[in-house]
Amino acid sequence: MLERNQLPLRPAVPGLAVAWVVVIAGASVVLSLFFACVTPFVALSAVSAVVLPRRMAVAAVLLAWLANQMVGYLVLDYPETWESYAWGLAIGIAAFASLTAALFVLRLAAGLTVTMSGAFLAGFIAYEGVLFAATAVLPSGDGAFSAAVVAEVLLINSLAAVGLICLHAGAAASRALVAAQPARALL
């Protein structure tokens, strides 16, 4: 079985985990401004599940969702209607379903690439499944779950996941490079 501390992306220092939570929340703000209705919660959830301890992953997804909602209502002028609030809540539930599915995949014994891919795919299926189920009680456009729309959501989430992994790998490499530097004596 794959242990979380065996994953090379897992922060080794608690301060870095806190910084990563802030990065995820900040990424949510930036991505919410850029993509508006297609914030890549699957990418944020899957990468958080793999990189962070469980509680911090939950905090990261919660902060990302709250940041997304604040940007939507305070900056992008989302309509203040019960349907809009209900969809916001449904998106939050879907984001946590995505995180739960991604965390479940971490229990499987597999290499890092398979684990990350599995966490992402399980998270995507859970996310889209919850949103599709929400259309049974919430108003939705006719093409909201067309193949083209789902493919676009998948592409945006895939690119965001790759970007977040590269950002984390770059930070880990920088940390390793700094740690490898010999200490300089003070003159």
C-alpha positions as CSV (number, residue, x, y, z in Angstrom):
1,M,0.0,0.0,0.0
2,L,1.3,3.5,-0.9
3,E,2.0,5.6,2.1
4,R,1.6,9.4,1.9
5,N,5.1,10.0,3.2
6,Q,6.4,8.0,0.2
7,L,5.1,10.6,-2.3
8,P,7.8,12.9,-3.5
9,L,5.4,15.8,-3.8
10,R,4.4,15.7,-0.1
11,P,5.8,18.7,1.8
12,A,8.5,17.7,4.2
13,V,8.1,20.8,6.4
14,P,4.7,21.8,8.0
15,G,5.3,25.4,7.0
16,L,5.5,24.4,3.4
17,A,2.2,22.6,3.7
18,V,0.6,25.8,5.0
19,A,2.2,27.7,2.2
20,W,0.8,25.2,-0.3
21,V,-2.7,25.7,1.2
22,V,-2.3,29.5,0.5
23,V,-1.1,28.7,-3.0
24,I,-4.2,26.6,-3.7
25,A,-6.5,29.3,-2.4
26,G,-4.6,31.9,-4.4
27,A,-4.7,29.8,-7.5
28,S,-8.5,29.5,-7.0
29,V,-8.8,33.3,-7.0
30,V,-6.7,33.7,-10.1
31,L,-8.4,30.7,-11.9
32,S,-11.8,32.0,-10.9
33,L,-11.1,35.4,-12.4
34,F,-9.8,33.7,-15.6
35,F,-12.2,30.9,-16.1
36,A,-15.2,32.2,-14.0
37,C,-17.6,29.3,-14.1
38,V,-15.0,26.6,-14.8
39,T,-12.7,26.9,-11.8
40,P,-10.6,23.7,-11.9
41,F,-11.7,22.3,-8.6
42,V,-10.8,18.8,-9.7
43,A,-7.2,19.8,-10.2
44,L,-7.1,21.7,-6.9
45,S,-8.6,18.7,-5.1
46,A,-6.5,16.0,-6.7
47,V,-3.2,17.9,-6.2
48,S,-4.1,18.8,-2.7
49,A,-5.0,15.2,-1.9
50,V,-1.6,14.0,-3.2
51,V,0.6,16.8,-1.8
52,L,-1.0,17.7,1.5
53,P,-1.9,15.8,4.7
54,R,-5.6,15.0,4.8
55,R,-6.7,17.9,7.1
56,M,-4.7,20.4,5.2
57,A,-6.1,19.2,1.9
58,V,-9.6,19.7,3.3
59,A,-8.7,23.2,4.4
60,A,-7.2,23.9,0.9
61,V,-10.3,22.9,-0.9
62,L,-12.6,24.8,1.5
63,L,-10.5,27.9,1.1
64,A,-10.4,27.5,-2.7
65,W,-14.2,27.1,-2.8
66,L,-14.7,30.1,-0.5
67,A,-12.3,32.2,-2.5
68,N,-14.1,31.2,-5.7
69,Q,-17.5,32.2,-4.3
70,M,-16.1,35.5,-3.0
71,V,-14.7,36.3,-6.4
72,G,-17.9,35.3,-8.1
73,Y,-20.2,37.4,-6.0
74,L,-17.9,40.4,-5.2
75,V,-16.0,40.8,-8.5
76,L,-17.8,38.9,-11.3
77,D,-21.3,39.9,-10.2
78,Y,-22.9,36.5,-10.0
79,P,-26.6,36.9,-9.7
80,E,-27.8,36.9,-6.1
81,T,-30.6,34.4,-6.5
82,W,-31.5,31.2,-4.7
83,E,-30.5,29.2,-7.9
84,S,-27.1,30.9,-7.9
85,Y,-26.5,30.2,-4.2
86,A,-27.7,26.6,-4.6
87,W,-25.3,26.1,-7.6
88,G,-22.5,27.5,-5.5
89,L,-23.3,25.1,-2.7
90,A,-23.5,22.2,-5.3
91,I,-20.1,23.2,-6.6
92,G,-18.7,23.1,-3.1
93,I,-20.2,19.7,-2.5
94,A,-18.8,18.5,-5.8
95,A,-15.3,19.8,-4.9
96,F,-15.4,17.9,-1.6
97,A,-16.6,14.8,-3.4
98,S,-13.7,15.2,-5.8
99,L,-11.3,15.5,-2.9
100,T,-12.8,12.4,-1.2
101,A,-12.5,10.3,-4.4
102,A,-8.9,11.5,-4.8
103,L,-8.0,10.7,-1.2
104,F,-9.5,7.2,-1.7
105,V,-7.2,6.5,-4.6
106,L,-4.2,7.2,-2.3
107,R,-5.0,4.0,-0.5
108,L,-4.2,2.0,-3.6
109,A,-0.7,0.6,-4.1
110,A,0.7,2.2,-7.2
111,G,3.5,4.5,-8.5
112,L,3.3,8.3,-8.3
113,T,2.2,8.7,-11.9
114,V,-0.6,6.2,-11.6
115,T,-1.6,7.6,-8.2
116,M,-1.8,11.2,-9.4
117,S,-3.6,10.1,-12.6
118,G,-6.0,7.9,-10.6
119,A,-6.7,10.7,-8.1
120,F,-7.4,13.1,-10.9
121,L,-9.7,10.8,-12.8
122,A,-11.6,9.6,-9.7
123,G,-12.0,13.3,-8.6
124,F,-13.2,14.3,-12.1
125,I,-15.8,11.5,-12.2
126,A,-17.0,12.4,-8.6
127,Y,-17.1,16.2,-9.4
128,E,-19.0,15.8,-12.6
129,G,-21.3,13.2,-11.1
130,V,-22.4,15.4,-8.2
131,L,-23.0,18.4,-10.6
132,F,-25.0,16.2,-12.9
133,A,-27.0,14.9,-10.0
134,A,-27.7,18.5,-9.0
135,T,-29.4,19.1,-12.3
136,A,-32.3,16.9,-11.0
137,V,-33.3,19.7,-8.6
138,L,-31.5,22.8,-9.9
139,P,-32.1,24.7,-13.2
140,S,-29.4,23.9,-15.8
141,G,-28.8,24.8,-19.4
142,D,-29.5,22.2,-22.1
143,G,-25.9,21.8,-23.1
144,A,-24.3,22.0,-19.6
145,F,-23.2,18.3,-19.8
146,S,-22.7,18.0,-23.5
147,A,-19.6,16.1,-24.6
148,A,-18.0,19.4,-25.7
149,V,-18.6,21.1,-22.3
150,V,-17.3,18.1,-20.3
151,A,-14.3,17.9,-22.6
152,E,-13.5,21.6,-22.0
153,V,-13.9,21.2,-18.2
154,L,-11.6,18.1,-18.4
155,L,-9.0,20.0,-20.5
156,I,-9.0,23.0,-18.1
157,N,-8.6,20.8,-15.1
158,S,-5.9,18.7,-16.8
159,L,-3.9,21.8,-17.6
160,A,-4.4,23.3,-14.1
161,A,-3.2,20.0,-12.5
162,V,-0.1,19.9,-14.7
163,G,0.6,23.5,-13.8
164,L,0.1,22.9,-10.1
165,I,2.4,19.8,-10.1
166,C,5.1,21.8,-12.0
167,L,4.8,24.6,-9.5
168,H,5.1,22.3,-6.6
169,A,8.0,20.3,-8.2
170,G,9.8,23.7,-8.9
171,A,9.3,24.7,-5.3
172,A,10.6,21.3,-4.1
173,A,13.7,21.6,-6.4
174,S,14.4,25.1,-5.2
175,R,14.1,24.0,-1.6
176,A,16.5,21.1,-2.3
177,L,18.9,23.4,-4.1
178,V,19.0,25.9,-1.2
179,A,19.4,23.1,1.3
180,A,22.4,21.7,-0.7
181,Q,24.2,25.1,-0.6
182,P,27.1,25.1,1.9
183,A,26.6,27.5,4.8
184,R,28.7,30.7,4.5
185,A,30.7,31.9,7.4
186,L,29.9,35.4,8.6
187,L,32.8,37.7,8.3
